[in-house]
Amino acid sequence: MTPITETVIVDYGMGNLRSVEKALEHAGGRPLISGDPERVRNADRLILPGVGAFGDAMKNLKQKGLDGALRQAVRGGTPLLGLCLGLQLLFTRSEEFGSHEGLDLIPGSVLRINEPGLRVPHVGWNQVEGSRPNPLLEGIAEGSYFYFVHSFYVQPDDPADVLRWTSYGFRFCSIACREKVWGAQFHPEKSQEAGKRLLRNFLTIL
């Protein structure tokens, strides 16, 4: 199916917006980078990227009125995909440099990788495991590799919100999903064919 809807990449002053935009174009999408709350509320679908600190990101979202716009869009049934920090922002709370409230679209916490002997941040290619069917992962083989760069991970309150997991000295949630809200801890825009397929799948979700 060829995507015909417009995808808004949420611009809140943090994130690799251009690389996500190019990846969506290569996947067949029509991306628009915007920090306008009205555009976010009325988007066909949304991508929330992010690179940096959780607290700073939430501060920017609130100052621009994008936190409320994102919640309103999700309540209206707009598909939303968070990438890396964007995944973490979907959660209720984070312990990164203190305690911070998130968007609370997926109940749960953002925790620091703190296993003995592990190099932090976790950087590089790693497998994504799990076989629960979901349209976001149509055509992506079990155990496919994606590219990670992160020091924190998400822990959903409800195990049913864990769509896929990854092992890095311990098992953590690498893709979360609740209704039409998805989040990936890895960078699909840096993950070659598997990442391109994931973005293409998102563009065709109704």
C-alpha beads as a LAMMPS data file, in Angstrom:
LAMMPS data file: protein, C-alpha beads

206 atoms
205 bonds

1 atom types
1 bond types

-500.0 500.0 xlo xhi
-500.0 500.0 ylo yhi
-500.0 500.0 zlo zhi

Masses

1 110.0

Atoms # bond

1 1 1 0.000 0.000 0.000
2 1 1 1.352 3.468 -0.877
3 1 1 1.004 5.987 1.968
4 1 1 -0.947 9.059 0.955
5 1 1 -1.360 10.772 4.320
6 1 1 0.874 13.464 5.812
7 1 1 3.088 12.548 8.736
8 1 1 4.042 15.334 11.143
9 1 1 7.479 15.021 12.757
10 1 1 7.136 16.913 16.036
11 1 1 9.743 19.668 16.360
12 1 1 10.301 20.670 19.977
13 1 1 13.916 21.762 19.560
14 1 1 15.578 18.403 20.218
15 1 1 16.132 15.501 17.866
16 1 1 17.565 14.367 14.578
17 1 1 14.689 15.786 12.557
18 1 1 16.314 15.809 9.116
19 1 1 17.487 12.202 9.254
20 1 1 14.009 11.062 10.320
21 1 1 12.482 13.177 7.542
22 1 1 14.762 11.617 4.913
23 1 1 14.088 8.107 6.203
24 1 1 10.327 8.687 5.944
25 1 1 10.706 10.011 2.410
26 1 1 12.687 6.900 1.454
27 1 1 9.928 4.780 3.008
28 1 1 7.357 6.469 0.767
29 1 1 5.934 9.019 3.160
30 1 1 5.111 12.729 3.013
31 1 1 6.753 14.070 6.174
32 1 1 6.308 17.575 7.548
33 1 1 8.475 18.936 10.362
34 1 1 6.377 21.179 12.604
35 1 1 6.333 22.613 16.103
36 1 1 2.849 24.077 15.669
37 1 1 0.409 22.558 18.212
38 1 1 -2.469 22.999 15.770
39 1 1 -0.679 20.996 13.078
40 1 1 0.071 18.312 15.661
41 1 1 -3.556 18.114 16.818
42 1 1 -4.773 17.727 13.227
43 1 1 -2.044 15.456 11.854
44 1 1 -2.864 12.216 10.054
45 1 1 -0.073 10.537 12.028
46 1 1 2.754 11.695 14.289
47 1 1 6.388 10.867 14.913
48 1 1 8.043 12.075 18.125
49 1 1 11.831 11.837 17.721
50 1 1 14.390 12.850 20.296
51 1 1 18.030 13.055 21.286
52 1 1 19.106 14.470 24.650
53 1 1 17.816 14.666 28.212
54 1 1 14.264 13.763 29.257
55 1 1 13.749 16.791 31.524
56 1 1 14.846 19.291 28.891
57 1 1 12.628 17.611 26.299
58 1 1 9.522 17.768 28.487
59 1 1 10.258 21.407 29.334
60 1 1 10.403 22.255 25.629
61 1 1 7.214 20.320 24.856
62 1 1 5.335 22.161 27.612
63 1 1 6.668 25.604 26.664
64 1 1 5.520 25.098 23.068
65 1 1 2.122 23.663 24.060
66 1 1 2.980 20.404 22.334
67 1 1 2.388 18.143 25.333
68 1 1 -1.333 18.900 25.359
69 1 1 -1.520 18.753 21.567
70 1 1 0.030 15.279 21.543
71 1 1 -2.348 14.003 24.223
72 1 1 -5.339 15.437 22.369
73 1 1 -4.250 13.870 19.089
74 1 1 -3.818 10.461 20.721
75 1 1 -7.237 10.713 22.392
76 1 1 -8.652 11.332 18.926
77 1 1 -7.084 8.145 17.572
78 1 1 -4.072 9.593 15.709
79 1 1 -1.271 7.010 15.341
80 1 1 1.897 8.118 17.169
81 1 1 5.399 6.639 16.992
82 1 1 8.109 7.724 19.445
83 1 1 11.767 7.134 18.556
84 1 1 14.585 6.750 21.112
85 1 1 14.045 9.634 23.583
86 1 1 10.662 10.014 21.910
87 1 1 9.736 6.555 23.218
88 1 1 10.787 7.515 26.729
89 1 1 8.733 10.711 26.653
90 1 1 5.590 8.620 26.118
91 1 1 5.946 7.220 29.644
92 1 1 4.707 8.470 33.008
93 1 1 7.989 9.313 34.727
94 1 1 11.758 9.330 34.314
95 1 1 14.642 9.156 36.777
96 1 1 17.114 10.830 34.389
97 1 1 18.915 13.641 36.312
98 1 1 16.187 13.755 38.947
99 1 1 12.494 12.936 38.749
100 1 1 10.440 14.174 35.790
101 1 1 6.886 13.693 34.590
102 1 1 6.362 12.466 31.035
103 1 1 3.406 12.464 28.671
104 1 1 1.856 9.447 30.461
105 1 1 0.523 7.942 27.233
106 1 1 1.979 4.569 28.261
107 1 1 2.001 4.012 32.051
108 1 1 5.485 3.179 33.297
109 1 1 8.968 4.410 34.130
110 1 1 12.215 5.372 32.422
111 1 1 15.169 3.853 34.272
112 1 1 18.944 4.032 33.928
113 1 1 20.849 1.016 32.592
114 1 1 22.618 -0.034 35.772
115 1 1 23.706 -3.637 35.326
116 1 1 27.265 -4.414 36.534
117 1 1 29.832 -4.744 33.771
118 1 1 27.711 -3.187 31.025
119 1 1 29.061 -0.356 28.924
120 1 1 26.753 2.665 29.100
121 1 1 25.499 4.064 26.828
122 1 1 24.416 0.979 24.960
123 1 1 25.608 1.731 21.418
124 1 1 25.411 -0.478 18.341
125 1 1 23.406 -3.184 16.626
126 1 1 21.264 -5.522 18.689
127 1 1 18.429 -7.943 18.104
128 1 1 14.768 -7.250 18.737
129 1 1 12.959 -10.349 19.996
130 1 1 9.347 -11.423 20.353
131 1 1 6.672 -12.660 17.995
132 1 1 3.394 -11.007 19.057
133 1 1 1.677 -9.905 15.829
134 1 1 1.403 -6.163 15.280
135 1 1 0.997 -4.100 12.104
136 1 1 4.106 -2.056 12.977
137 1 1 6.231 -5.182 12.575
138 1 1 4.610 -6.779 9.534
139 1 1 7.284 -8.452 7.404
140 1 1 10.100 -7.916 9.939
141 1 1 11.718 -11.208 10.927
142 1 1 12.046 -12.355 14.522
143 1 1 15.502 -11.441 15.797
144 1 1 16.112 -8.624 13.310
145 1 1 18.885 -6.177 14.171
146 1 1 18.345 -2.470 14.846
147 1 1 20.726 0.320 15.859
148 1 1 20.651 1.525 19.492
149 1 1 22.148 4.530 21.304
150 1 1 20.781 4.961 24.839
151 1 1 21.622 5.053 28.553
152 1 1 18.043 4.668 29.826
153 1 1 15.294 2.159 29.090
154 1 1 11.536 2.007 29.547
155 1 1 9.671 -0.294 31.911
156 1 1 5.905 -0.393 31.251
157 1 1 3.676 -0.918 34.274
158 1 1 1.603 -3.393 32.259
159 1 1 3.631 -6.223 30.637
160 1 1 1.013 -6.270 27.856
161 1 1 2.448 -2.927 26.656
162 1 1 5.785 -4.615 25.838
163 1 1 5.643 -5.412 22.129
164 1 1 9.302 -6.445 21.685
165 1 1 12.330 -6.806 23.937
166 1 1 16.118 -6.783 23.582
167 1 1 18.884 -8.392 25.646
168 1 1 21.872 -6.330 26.729
169 1 1 23.088 -8.037 29.890
170 1 1 19.428 -7.914 30.946
171 1 1 16.144 -7.899 29.052
172 1 1 14.484 -4.552 28.395
173 1 1 11.504 -3.303 26.407
174 1 1 12.725 -2.149 22.992
175 1 1 9.287 -1.569 21.428
176 1 1 6.267 -0.519 23.475
177 1 1 2.688 -0.317 22.245
178 1 1 -0.628 0.775 23.707
179 1 1 -3.546 1.048 21.277
180 1 1 -2.328 3.447 18.528
181 1 1 0.755 4.621 20.404
182 1 1 4.067 2.915 19.614
183 1 1 7.616 3.637 20.672
184 1 1 10.977 2.189 19.645
185 1 1 14.136 2.525 21.741
186 1 1 16.339 2.099 18.669
187 1 1 16.787 4.393 15.667
188 1 1 14.881 2.995 12.655
189 1 1 16.303 5.793 10.496
190 1 1 19.776 4.273 11.119
191 1 1 18.689 0.621 10.920
192 1 1 18.855 -0.019 7.182
193 1 1 16.193 -2.277 5.630
194 1 1 14.532 -3.387 8.888
195 1 1 14.184 0.219 9.993
196 1 1 12.846 1.273 6.611
197 1 1 10.243 -1.503 6.733
198 1 1 9.145 -0.454 10.236
199 1 1 8.649 3.148 9.096
200 1 1 6.804 2.017 5.968
201 1 1 4.513 -0.103 8.149
202 1 1 3.782 2.868 10.393
203 1 1 2.889 4.997 7.384
204 1 1 0.161 2.541 6.378
205 1 1 -1.408 1.964 9.824
206 1 1 -5.007 3.196 9.941

Bonds

1 1 1 2
2 1 2 3
3 1 3 4
4 1 4 5
5 1 5 6
6 1 6 7
7 1 7 8
8 1 8 9
9 1 9 10
10 1 10 11
11 1 11 12
12 1 12 13
13 1 13 14
14 1 14 15
15 1 15 16
16 1 16 17
17 1 17 18
18 1 18 19
19 1 19 20
20 1 20 21
21 1 21 22
22 1 22 23
23 1 23 24
24 1 24 25
25 1 25 26
26 1 26 27
27 1 27 28
28 1 28 29
29 1 29 30
30 1 30 31
31 1 31 32
32 1 32 33
33 1 33 34
34 1 34 35
35 1 35 36
36 1 36 37
37 1 37 38
38 1 38 39
39 1 39 40
40 1 40 41
41 1 41 42
42 1 42 43
43 1 43 44
44 1 44 45
45 1 45 46
46 1 46 47
47 1 47 48
48 1 48 49
49 1 49 50
50 1 50 51
51 1 51 52
52 1 52 53
53 1 53 54
54 1 54 55
55 1 55 56
56 1 56 57
57 1 57 58
58 1 58 59
59 1 59 60
60 1 60 61
61 1 61 62
62 1 62 63
63 1 63 64
64 1 64 65
65 1 65 66
66 1 66 67
67 1 67 68
68 1 68 69
69 1 69 70
70 1 70 71
71 1 71 72
72 1 72 73
73 1 73 74
74 1 74 75
75 1 75 76
76 1 76 77
77 1 77 78
78 1 78 79
79 1 79 80
80 1 80 81
81 1 81 82
82 1 82 83
83 1 83 84
84 1 84 85
85 1 85 86
86 1 86 87
87 1 87 88
88 1 88 89
89 1 89 90
90 1 90 91
91 1 91 92
92 1 92 93
93 1 93 94
94 1 94 95
95 1 95 96
96 1 96 97
97 1 97 98
98 1 98 99
99 1 99 100
100 1 100 101
101 1 101 102
102 1 102 103
103 1 103 104
104 1 104 105
105 1 105 106
106 1 106 107
107 1 107 108
108 1 108 109
109 1 109 110
110 1 110 111
111 1 111 112
112 1 112 113
113 1 113 114
114 1 114 115
115 1 115 116
116 1 116 117
117 1 117 118
118 1 118 119
119 1 119 120
120 1 120 121
121 1 121 122
122 1 122 123
123 1 123 124
124 1 124 125
125 1 125 126
126 1 126 127
127 1 127 128
128 1 128 129
129 1 129 130
130 1 130 131
131 1 131 132
132 1 132 133
133 1 133 134
134 1 134 135
135 1 135 136
136 1 136 137
137 1 137 138
138 1 138 139
139 1 139 140
140 1 140 141
141 1 141 142
142 1 142 143
143 1 143 144
144 1 144 145
145 1 145 146
146 1 146 147
147 1 147 148
148 1 148 149
149 1 149 150
150 1 150 151
151 1 151 152
152 1 152 153
153 1 153 154
154 1 154 155
155 1 155 156
156 1 156 157
157 1 157 158
158 1 158 159
159 1 159 160
160 1 160 161
161 1 161 162
162 1 162 163
163 1 163 164
164 1 164 165
165 1 165 166
166 1 166 167
167 1 167 168
168 1 168 169
169 1 169 170
170 1 170 171
171 1 171 172
172 1 172 173
173 1 173 174
174 1 174 175
175 1 175 176
176 1 176 177
177 1 177 178
178 1 178 179
179 1 179 180
180 1 180 181
181 1 181 182
182 1 182 183
183 1 183 184
184 1 184 185
185 1 185 186
186 1 186 187
187 1 187 188
188 1 188 189
189 1 189 190
190 1 190 191
191 1 191 192
192 1 192 193
193 1 193 194
194 1 194 195
195 1 195 196
196 1 196 197
197 1 197 198
198 1 198 199
199 1 199 200
200 1 200 201
201 1 201 202
202 1 202 203
203 1 203 204
204 1 204 205
205 1 205 206
